[in-house]
Amino acid sequence: MVDSLRACVFDAYGTLLDVHSAVMRNADEVGASAEALSMLWRQRQLEYSWTRTLMHQYADFWQLTDEALTFALRTYHLEDRKGLKDRLMSAYKELSAYPDAAETLEKLKSAGYIVAILSNGNDEMLQAALKASKLDRVLDSCLSADDLKIYKPDPRIYQFACDRLGVNPNEVCFVSSNAWDLGGAGKFGFNTVRINRQGNPPEYEFAPLKHQVNSLSELWPLLAKNVTKAA
């Protein structure tokens, strides 16, 4: 890792926040298809963001989350289950943070790094989830793609983060569990770290990762070698 890092910028959904916790809290009601439904919900949520970007038909991430859940519930014939969709959407506003998230952010902030989120989520849903998980207490900034009405991995989003945080691309460590996000961030010039909890193989040969760890708790030892931090 380079010596000039000043900011650690994190993706939110899937990186700090467990996107599957909404369904898992309601697993008894969803039934045997709970895990598959949650995976499909997430997959379509992302697909809709990419499709709308290509079509120049922006809608905020909360709307995409709602549309993706509608599709997932229909796929598993649960669309008529009274109140289920509302309960799942409410749970998405209160996603659980990964167990090592808060401690990792606290260590980085104590070491002098700017600690921020850069997310496709719109501000309302982000603030609700961060407050529920108490991660809002640790962050210096929470940046939403909704401000620009475009989605990651558009390079303008990463430039937006630099402008708002007052840093250069080479001064940013960008952390995400999403390979597509890291591909865009790396091409932009960020130092990238993938949180690869499932041990997935490389996904984008044209945008190789710089660093990879298995959990957020492994991020601090990697960055602790960096001796030049914001003062």
C-alpha positions as CSV (number, residue, x, y, z in Angstrom):
1,M,0.0,0.0,0.0
2,V,1.3,3.5,-0.9
3,D,2.6,5.9,1.7
4,S,0.5,8.9,0.7
5,L,-3.0,7.7,1.7
6,R,-5.2,10.2,3.4
7,A,-8.7,8.8,3.0
8,C,-10.3,5.4,3.4
9,V,-13.6,5.3,1.3
10,F,-16.0,2.4,1.7
11,D,-18.8,1.1,-0.4
12,A,-21.8,0.6,1.9
13,Y,-24.1,-2.2,0.7
14,G,-22.4,-5.6,0.9
15,T,-19.2,-4.1,2.3
16,L,-20.1,-2.5,5.6
17,L,-23.8,-3.4,5.6
18,D,-25.0,-7.0,5.2
19,V,-27.6,-6.8,2.3
20,H,-28.9,-10.2,3.1
21,S,-29.8,-9.4,6.7
22,A,-33.2,-8.0,5.7
23,V,-34.4,-11.3,4.4
24,M,-32.7,-13.4,7.0
25,R,-34.6,-11.5,9.7
26,N,-37.8,-12.6,8.0
27,A,-36.6,-16.1,7.0
28,D,-39.3,-17.9,8.8
29,E,-42.0,-16.1,6.9
30,V,-40.2,-16.2,3.6
31,G,-39.6,-20.0,4.0
32,A,-37.2,-22.3,2.2
33,S,-36.6,-19.8,-0.6
34,A,-35.2,-17.1,1.7
35,E,-31.5,-17.4,0.7
36,A,-32.3,-17.6,-3.0
37,L,-34.8,-14.8,-2.9
38,S,-32.2,-12.6,-1.1
39,M,-29.6,-13.3,-3.7
40,L,-32.0,-12.6,-6.6
41,W,-33.1,-9.4,-4.9
42,R,-29.6,-8.2,-4.8
43,Q,-28.7,-9.3,-8.3
44,R,-31.7,-7.5,-9.8
45,Q,-31.1,-4.4,-7.7
46,L,-27.6,-4.1,-9.3
47,E,-28.7,-5.0,-12.8
48,Y,-31.4,-2.4,-12.7
49,S,-28.9,0.3,-11.8
50,W,-26.6,-0.7,-14.7
51,T,-29.5,-1.0,-17.2
52,R,-31.0,2.4,-16.2
53,T,-27.5,3.9,-16.5
54,L,-27.1,2.6,-20.1
55,M,-30.6,3.8,-21.0
56,H,-30.1,7.2,-19.3
57,Q,-33.2,6.6,-17.3
58,Y,-32.1,7.4,-13.7
59,A,-34.2,6.4,-10.7
60,D,-32.9,6.5,-7.2
61,F,-31.6,3.4,-5.5
62,W,-34.5,3.0,-3.1
63,Q,-36.9,2.8,-6.1
64,L,-34.6,0.2,-7.7
65,T,-34.5,-1.8,-4.5
66,D,-38.3,-1.8,-4.4
67,E,-38.6,-2.9,-8.1
68,A,-36.0,-5.6,-7.6
69,L,-37.9,-7.0,-4.5
70,T,-41.1,-7.0,-6.5
71,F,-39.5,-9.2,-9.1
72,A,-37.9,-11.5,-6.6
73,L,-41.2,-12.0,-4.7
74,R,-43.0,-12.8,-7.9
75,T,-40.3,-15.2,-8.9
76,Y,-40.9,-17.2,-5.7
77,H,-44.7,-16.7,-5.7
78,L,-44.6,-14.7,-2.6
79,E,-46.1,-11.4,-4.0
80,D,-49.5,-12.0,-2.4
81,R,-48.1,-12.6,1.1
82,K,-49.8,-9.8,3.0
83,G,-47.4,-7.2,4.3
84,L,-44.2,-9.1,3.4
85,K,-42.9,-6.7,0.9
86,D,-43.4,-3.8,3.3
87,R,-41.6,-5.7,6.1
88,L,-38.7,-6.5,3.9
89,M,-38.3,-3.0,2.6
90,S,-38.5,-1.7,6.2
91,A,-35.8,-4.2,7.2
92,Y,-33.6,-2.9,4.4
93,K,-33.6,0.5,6.0
94,E,-32.1,-1.2,9.1
95,L,-29.5,-3.6,7.6
96,S,-27.1,-5.1,10.0
97,A,-23.5,-4.0,9.9
98,Y,-20.9,-6.7,9.6
99,P,-19.4,-7.5,13.1
100,D,-16.0,-6.1,12.3
101,A,-17.2,-2.9,10.6
102,A,-17.4,-0.4,13.5
103,E,-14.1,-1.5,15.0
104,T,-12.3,-1.2,11.6
105,L,-13.7,2.3,11.0
106,E,-12.8,3.4,14.5
107,K,-9.1,2.3,14.1
108,L,-8.8,4.0,10.8
109,K,-10.3,7.3,12.1
110,S,-8.1,7.1,15.2
111,A,-5.0,6.7,12.9
112,G,-5.9,10.0,11.2
113,Y,-7.5,8.8,8.0
114,I,-10.6,10.5,6.6
115,V,-13.3,7.8,6.8
116,A,-16.1,8.0,4.3
117,I,-18.7,6.1,2.4
118,L,-19.3,6.4,-1.3
119,S,-22.5,4.6,-2.2
120,N,-25.1,4.2,-4.9
121,G,-27.7,4.4,-2.2
122,N,-29.7,7.6,-1.9
123,D,-29.2,9.7,1.2
124,E,-32.4,8.8,3.0
125,M,-31.9,5.0,2.9
126,L,-28.2,5.4,3.7
127,Q,-28.8,7.6,6.7
128,A,-31.4,5.2,8.1
129,A,-29.2,2.2,7.8
130,L,-26.1,3.9,9.2
131,K,-28.1,5.2,12.1
132,A,-29.6,1.8,12.9
133,S,-26.1,0.2,12.7
134,K,-24.5,3.1,14.6
135,L,-21.9,3.4,11.9
136,D,-22.9,7.1,11.5
137,R,-21.0,7.9,14.7
138,V,-17.7,6.9,13.1
139,L,-17.9,8.4,9.6
140,D,-16.5,11.8,8.5
141,S,-18.7,11.8,5.4
142,C,-21.4,9.8,3.6
143,L,-21.5,10.5,-0.2
144,S,-24.3,9.4,-2.4
145,A,-24.4,8.9,-6.1
146,D,-27.9,10.3,-6.0
147,D,-26.3,13.8,-5.8
148,L,-25.1,13.3,-9.4
149,K,-28.0,11.1,-10.6
150,I,-25.6,8.5,-12.0
151,Y,-24.3,5.3,-10.6
152,K,-20.9,3.7,-9.9
153,P,-18.8,2.6,-11.6
154,D,-19.1,5.8,-13.7
155,P,-15.8,7.7,-13.1
156,R,-17.6,10.9,-12.3
157,I,-18.7,9.3,-9.0
158,Y,-15.1,8.7,-7.9
159,Q,-14.1,12.2,-9.0
160,F,-17.1,13.5,-6.9
161,A,-15.6,11.8,-3.8
162,C,-12.2,13.4,-4.4
163,D,-13.8,16.8,-4.8
164,R,-15.9,16.5,-1.7
165,L,-13.1,15.1,0.5
166,G,-10.4,17.3,-0.9
167,V,-8.0,14.5,-1.9
168,N,-6.3,13.2,-5.0
169,P,-7.1,9.7,-6.4
170,N,-3.8,8.3,-5.3
171,E,-4.5,9.4,-1.8
172,V,-7.6,7.2,-1.5
173,C,-7.9,3.6,-0.4
174,F,-11.2,2.4,-1.8
175,V,-12.7,-0.6,-0.1
176,S,-15.6,-2.7,-1.5
177,S,-16.9,-6.2,-1.7
178,N,-18.1,-5.6,-5.2
179,A,-15.6,-6.4,-8.0
180,W,-17.4,-4.2,-10.5
181,D,-17.1,-1.2,-8.2
182,L,-13.4,-1.8,-7.6
183,G,-12.8,-2.2,-11.3
184,G,-14.2,1.3,-11.8
185,A,-12.4,2.8,-8.8
186,G,-9.1,1.2,-9.8
187,K,-9.3,2.5,-13.4
188,F,-10.0,5.9,-12.0
189,G,-6.8,5.8,-9.9
190,F,-7.9,4.8,-6.4
191,N,-5.9,2.2,-4.4
192,T,-8.3,-0.6,-4.2
193,V,-9.0,-3.4,-1.6
194,R,-11.6,-6.1,-2.1
195,I,-13.3,-7.6,0.9
196,N,-13.8,-11.1,-0.5
197,R,-15.7,-12.9,2.2
198,Q,-16.7,-15.8,-0.1
199,G,-13.3,-16.3,-1.7
200,N,-14.6,-15.6,-5.2
201,P,-12.1,-15.8,-8.1
202,P,-11.1,-12.6,-10.1
203,E,-14.1,-11.3,-12.1
204,Y,-12.6,-8.6,-14.3
205,E,-9.3,-9.4,-16.0
206,F,-9.2,-5.9,-17.6
207,A,-9.4,-4.3,-14.1
208,P,-7.1,-6.3,-11.8
209,L,-7.4,-5.8,-8.1
210,K,-4.5,-4.3,-6.1
211,H,-5.2,-5.9,-2.8
212,Q,-7.6,-8.4,-1.4
213,V,-8.6,-9.5,2.1
214,N,-11.2,-11.9,3.5
215,S,-12.7,-9.5,6.0
216,L,-12.8,-5.9,7.2
217,S,-10.7,-6.9,10.2
218,E,-7.8,-7.7,7.9
219,L,-7.9,-4.2,6.4
220,W,-6.2,-2.5,9.4
221,P,-3.1,-4.7,9.3
222,L,-2.7,-3.9,5.6
223,L,-3.1,-0.2,6.1
224,A,-1.0,-0.1,9.3
225,K,2.1,-0.3,7.1
226,N,1.2,3.0,5.7
227,V,3.3,5.6,7.6
228,T,2.2,8.9,6.0
229,K,-1.3,9.8,7.0
230,A,-3.3,13.0,7.2
231,A,-2.0,15.2,10.0
